[in-house]
Amino acid sequence: MNFAPTFRTFALAAVLSAGVSGAALAQTLTIGVRAGPESIDPHYTATGTHAETLKHVFDTLTWSGDKLQIEPRLATSWKAIEPNVWEFKLRPGVKFHDGSDFTAEDVKFSIERIPVVAGPNPTTIYVRRVKEVKIIDPLTVHIVTDGPAPNLPNDFIRLFIVSHKAAAGLTKDSANEAFNSGKAAIGTGPYKFVSWTPKDQLVLERFDGYWGPKEPWARVVRKELPNDAARVAQLKAGQVDLIVRAPASDVPTLKRDPKLSVATIETVYVFNMELDMRDKSPQISAKDGSALPKNPLQDPKVREAIDLAIDRPALAQIAMEELGAPANQLVTDSIAGFNKSLPALKPDVNKAKALLTEAGYPNGFKITFSFTNDRLPGDRQVGTSIAQMLARIGLDVNANAQPAAVYFPTRARAEYSMSMSGWGTLTGEANYTLSSLVHSYDPDKKLGAFNLQGYKNPTVDKLIEDASIEMDEPKRNQFLADVNAIVAKDRPRLPIVAIGSAWAMQKDKVTIAPRVDEDTLAMDIKPVKK
């Protein structure tokens, strides 16, 4: 496979750039976001809002287009020159924000530092196949992998390149401070870091030495407004130009406002529930609080009962107010490896109760259900509704809504018995999701990084591993579709709903080209021509 930038890509960019007036180039763009970065170090966490933010400052080797198509970025072309060696040709003439040259040394340094500094939501999933990085010349690197790695260019859409000079010598303990202060926050992206106040706002300014088209915004401010009502209020008051994840309940009203416009899209994010299958689970007990003789979630009948209790169409229509769609697997239908033969999932409360009785829990049991409440559209509403649905089959559910900043570190410590969050298949192919979520936890193979709840199926593991080295695309996709079918039967995770998203903005000032991965990038927001 060999990819290169097309003339059409840069011609279109040139037209867009040329069409921006001098007045527009002086504007400040203010975006109201639901959540921001957890650090300015791009390698700290794989959380979507973190990566979305830092795409402004740091470039990646490959780029994910608006429909997740793989495009050139800091790498202009790539090809597998041996079964386990990829060659990447790097873009010439690229400058870091401090004026230094981007070279292969920065690529090697960035790949090698990720395992050292990755935090609780590890970015190691993007470089797990890399065995060695060889510098051939200043603009050529050879990536040696641990076997054939057909999806390596897909993984590298989240391989952020930092300056080897600016980040030299930083450890896991010192890196965040150095990046957050701006000292090490030296990238090659279209915007330079100015300042960051955690949980408040990030300020960026245009980098006029950027290798790509000139951005129309001289200054970008990303304001963190986790409260939905507050984001809408600031938009209506003209305090922000655009808001992300406009609440579904407000979309009809926002559309009727003559000063505003709304854009919507179906995303690749899916809410999924994780069921703890370890021998001892920390948040399950009998209804009187006494210990149970075993973890009921280990019983396939109990997992099926929970699955059947969930009314996905109702969640999509009511809890998400039609800004979502029922899901029957962990990836959406646009993703390579989606299994087209799996049926839609329908609720059956009576059968669910019967299954619990057969499993020995006619009166149910007590369980804590944890979920995020500030990360993706509808997460609080969907989580709360699921808790109510499970109560209908006799479970005593403690609905534990958590901010993402609390949820993910707690989940990484494997302290939940039943939880829900959103996961997006950002690379466009199912191996990214399945190898992380349902392969058994295997640090040596760098697989199952997010499977901490004890699920293990040797057939699933083999299919995922076979897919990860299969260069024949149809054969690889069939392996992944087979995994989706087995997971649908085993139910270690329950897909709930695919997530839609909406952006609202000042009609006379900005327009946006929405992305299916929900990333809200200043580069996709253009001034309205006056």
N, C-alpha and C positions, 0 to 999 in steps of 0.2 A: 504494500500500500504506500502510495506516495502522494502527498497533498501539497499544494502550493496556492498562494493567494491568487484569486482571479482578478482580471482587469475590471470586471463588473463591480466587485466588492469595493475597490478603491475609487472607481469612477463615481459610484453612488455616494461614497463618503465625501468626495470632493464637491459634488453638487450640493449636498446638504450643508457642507461647510461654507461654500460660496454664497448660499442663499441666506445666510444669517447676517443681519445688518450690524453696523458698527455699534449701534445703541444696545443691541442684544448682547454683544460681547462684553458689555460692562455690567451685565445684570448679575444679581445674586439669586441663586436657586435655593429655596428653603423647603425641605421635605420633612413631613411629619411621619416618623416610623414608629412601629409598635415596639421594637427592640433593636438594640445596637450591638456593637462588638463587645466581647468580654475582655479584650486586650487589643493592642495595636500590633502585636506579633501575629502574623497571619498563620503561623504554624501551631498556635496554641490549641485551637479547637476546630472541630469540623462542623460546628453548628452553622446552619444556613445563613442566619442574620449576620454572623461574624464574617463569613466568607463574602457575602454580598457587600458589606461595607468596605472591606479591604481590597476588593477588586478595583476600587478607585485609585488606590495608592500603589498596589503591587500588581504586576502583570503575571500571567501564567504562561507555561510553554505552549499549551494548546488552549483554545477558547471554545466555550459552548455557545452556539448560536441561539437565536430566540426560540427555535424548535429543537434544541439540544444537538444540532448537527455540529460535528467537530470541525473547527476552523483554525487556520494558522494564527499564532500570536507572537510570542518571542521565538518560537520555532517556525521557520518558513516552510519546512518540509520534513517528512519522516518516513522511514521505511525499515522493514525487517531485513537485515542483510545476512543474518543467520537465524536459525530457529530460536536462539535465546539471546540475540543481540539486535537492538534497535539503534539506528543512526538518526540523530536529530541535527538538522542544519539550523543554525541560529541566525536571527535577523541582524544584519550589519547596521552600524551607525546608531545603535540605541544607547541613550544616555540615562544614567541614574539621576535623581533629583539633585545630587551634589555635583553633577557634571562629570563624574567618572564613567568610564566605558563599561557596558554590559558585555560579559564574555562567558565562555564555557566554565570558567572557574566559579562564577556565581551560581551556575546550575548545579555543579557538583557539590558546592558548599550547602546550598539550600536543601538538596535531597538528603544529604548526610546529617543535617542538623535536626530534621523532623523527629526521628525517634528519640532524640535527646531532650527536646523541649515540649513535646506534645503533652497536652493537659488531659482533663477527665473525659473529653469526648474526642478520642484520638484521631489526629490527621494521618497517622501511620497507614491507614487504609489506602491512601493514594500512592504510597511508595512501597507497599508490602512485597511487590514482585521484584523489586530492584535488589540485585546482588552486588553490583559494582558500577561505578561511573568512571568511564575513561575519557580523558580529555585528548582529543585527536589534534585539534588546533584551536585557536581562540573562538572559532565559530562552528565547531563540530564536536559533538559528544556521542559516545557509544554507551548505551545503557545495557548492561549485562543483566539478564533476568534469571530467575531460578527455574528456568524451563521456558517453553514457548509462552508468550504473554500477549495474546491477540488484542487485549483491551487496554494495553498500556497507554496509548494516546488518549483514550477516554479518561483514564485515571488522572492524567496530567492536566485536566481542566482545573483541578484544585491544587496544582503544584505551583505555589506562589514563589517567585524568585526574589530573594532579598540580597542586599549587597554583602558580599563576603568581607569587605573591609569594615562596613558600619556595624555588622553583627558579630565580628570576630571575638572569640573568647567568652561569649555569653553562655551562661548555664541555665538550667531550668529555673533556678532561683533568682537569677539576675536579669533574665531576658525581658520579662514583662515590664519591669521598671525602665529599662533602657529604651524599649519601643514606645511605651506610654508617654515618656517625656519628650519623644521626638528624636532623640539622639540616634537611635538605630532605625527609625522609621523612614528609611531611604529606599524608595522603589523606583520603578520605571514607568509607572502608570500615568494616566492623563491628569491626575490631581496630586498635589503635594499635601502632606500633613501639616496642619497649622496648630491645632489644639484639640484635646479631648477631655471632656468632663464626664466620667462614668455615670451612666443612667441619666444623662442630661443632653449633651450635644457634642457632635464632632464637626469641626470646621476644617474645610479643605480649600485650597486655591489652585487655579489652573496652572499646569506645568507647561510653559510655552516651549520647552525643549522636547516635548513628547514626540515620539516617532510617527504617530498616526495623525489623523485629521485633527485640526484645532477644535477644541471644545468651545461651545458658545457661552458657557458660564464662567465668569471670572472667579466666582466664589460659590461654594456649595456648603450649606449648613444642614446637617441631618439631626433633627430634634427628636429625642426619644419621648414619645407620648404613649405609654402602655395602656392608658385608659381610653377605650373606644370613644366615649362621649367627648372627652377632652380633645381628641384629634379632630373630630367632626366640628366641634365648636371653634377651634382655632382656624380650621379651613374656612368656615362660614364668616369668621371675623377678618379674614384676609391676613392672618398671622403666618400662615404657611401657604405655599403655592400648590402643594400636592400632598395627599395622604395615602399611605399604603393600607391594605386590608381594611377598606371601608366596611363597617359592620353591615351584614346582609339586611338587617332590619331598617337601616337608614338608606339603603341604595335607592328605593323608589322615590323617597323625598329628595335625595340629592340630585336625582335625574330631573326632577321638576324645577329645580332652582335655576333660573335663567343665567346666573353668574357662574354656574359650575357645569362640569361635564364628568362622565363616569366611563371607565373602561373596565371590562371584565374578561376573564379567561379561565379555562379549565387547566389546573396545574398537574404536576406529576407527584404531588404529595398525597399520601394516604394515611389517615389515622389508623393505627393498628394497636390492638391490645396484646400485651405480653403476659403469658400465664406461667407462673413459677412452677417448675417441675422437679425441683430438688427434694431430697428426702425430708428436710426440715425447712419450712417456709416461715418467715418471721411475722407475718400479719394475717394468719389464719387461725381460727379457733372454733370451738363449739359456741353456740349462741350464748351460753352462760359464761363464756370466757375461759372455760377449761380447755386443756390441750386435747387435740384429736390424736388417735393412734397413728395416723399417717396423713400425709399431705393429699387432700382430695383432688387437687389439680393434676396429680399423676394418673388419675383414672380417665381414660379416653371418654367414658360416658359423661363425666362431669364437664369436661371441656366442650363436648358436643352440646350439653344442656345449656351452658353459658352462651354458646354460639347461637343456638335456636331461640334464646330469650331476646336476642337483639333484633329490633325492627329497623333495618338499615334504610328502607325507603322513607320511613317516618323521620329518622334522624336527618336525612338529606333534605327533606321537604320542610320539616318543622324546626328542628334544632339549628339547622344551617340555613333555614329560610330560603331554600332552593339554590343556595350557592355551593352546591356539592352534589355528588352522585354516589349511589350504593357501590361498594367495592366487593369483589369476590376473591381477590388475591392481593399480594403485597405490592404489586406493580400495576400501573394503569395500562390501558389497551394500546397506547402508543409506544410502549417499551418493548424492545427486542427480547423475546423469551416469554412474553405474555401467553398464557394458555387459553386459546379461544374455545376449548371444549368444556371448560368448567361452567356449571350452571350458576345462575343468580342465587343468592342466599336468601331464603325466606324464613320468617319467624314462625315458630310453632311452640307456643307456651305449654300446651298440654303434653306434648311429647317431651319437652324439656323437663317438666315436673316428673314424668314417668321415668326418665333416665336418671334423675337424681335419686329417686326411690330405689331403682335397680342397683345403683351404686352404693346404697346404704345410707343415704342422707335424705330421708323423706321430709325432714323438717329443715333442711338446708344447713347452713353454717354461717359463721361471721367472717368477713374478709374486708380488708382495706383496699380501696381502688384509688390509685394515684394517677393524676394526669396534669398536664400543663394548663395554665389558664391565661397565658399572655404571649404565646408564641405564634400560633397559627389561627386563622379565622374559625371561630366556632368551637375551639378546643374546650372551653369551660362548659358551654351549653351541651355539647355532645357527651362529655364525660358525666355531667350531672344527669342527663337523660338516660344514659346506660345504667347508672346506678339504680335509677327508678325501675328500669326494665328488669334488672336482675332481682329486684325485690318482689316482682310478680311471680317468680318461681320459688320464692322462699328464702332467698339469700338475704342476710343482714349486712348491708354494704355501707361502709363508711366512705363517703365521697371526699377524697383528699385532693382538692385543687391546689396546685403549687406553681409559683413563678418558675419559669424555665431555669433561672439561675440557681434555684434550690433543687428542682426536680432532677436535672441531669447529673450533678455530683452525687446525689443520693442514689440514683439509679445505677451509677457507675460502681457504687459500693455494694450493689446487689441487695438493697434493703427493702425492696418492694416485693409483694406477693402477686399483685395484679396491677398493671399500669397501662397507660396509653399515651402515646405521643405521635407526632407526624413524622414520616420519613419520605423523602423525595428521592426518586431514582434519577439522580442528576446527570449521570453519564449516558443515559439513553438506552442502557442495556441491563438486563435483570441480574447479571452476575454481581454487579456492584452491591445490590441490595441483599441477594440471597447469601452471598459469601460472608456478609457482615452479620446478618440477623439470624440465619437458621443453620449455617454450618456449625458443628460443635466447636466450642471454644478451644482453640489450639494456638497458643502464642508462638510455638516453634514454626508453624506453617503460616502464621500471621493471618489466620482465618477465624471467623466467629467472634470478632472483637466486641460485638454488641450482643452476643448470646451468652449472658451470664446467669441464665435461669435454668440450666441443666438439660436443655433439649439436645438429644443426640440420636441421629438415625444414620447408620453407616451407608445406606443407599443414597441418602441425600448428600452426605459428605463426598462420596465418590463421584456422583453426577456433577456437583459443583466443581470439584477438582478437575474432572475431565473437561468440563466447559472452559475452565480457566486456561487450558493449554491447547484447545481445539482451534486450529486456524480456519477450518471450513465453517463459514458463518451459518448456513442452514442447520448443519449438524450441531453446532454449538447452541443455537437457539432451541433446538429440540431437547437437548439436555436440560436447559433451563426451564422449559415448559413442563418437563417431567417433574422437576423439583417442585414447581408450583402446584402440581397435582398432588404430590405426596404431602406437602405442607397443608394443603386444604383438607386432607384426611386426618393428619396427625394433630393439627390445631395447636401448635406451640404458640402461635400468634394468630390473632383473628383480625383480618382486614375489615375495616368498618365502612368508611366513606372516603372517596376521592374528594379532594378539597378544591373548590373554586375560589377565586380571589377577585377583588375589585379595588380599583384606584379611583379616587375622586380628586379633581383639580380645578384651579381657576381657569375658566374657559377662555378668557382673553389673554392669558399669559403663557400657558404651557400645553403641550401634548405629550403623550407617552406611547411607546411601542411595547405592549405587555409581553412578558416572557413566561413560558410554561413552568419554569422553575421558580417563579415569583420574584426573582431578583429585581430590585428597584434600583436602577443605575442611572446616575446623572447623564451618562453617555447615551441613554435611550430616551431622554427627556429633551424636547426641543422647544425653543421659544415660538410662540405664535407670531407669524409674520403680520406686521401692522400695515 
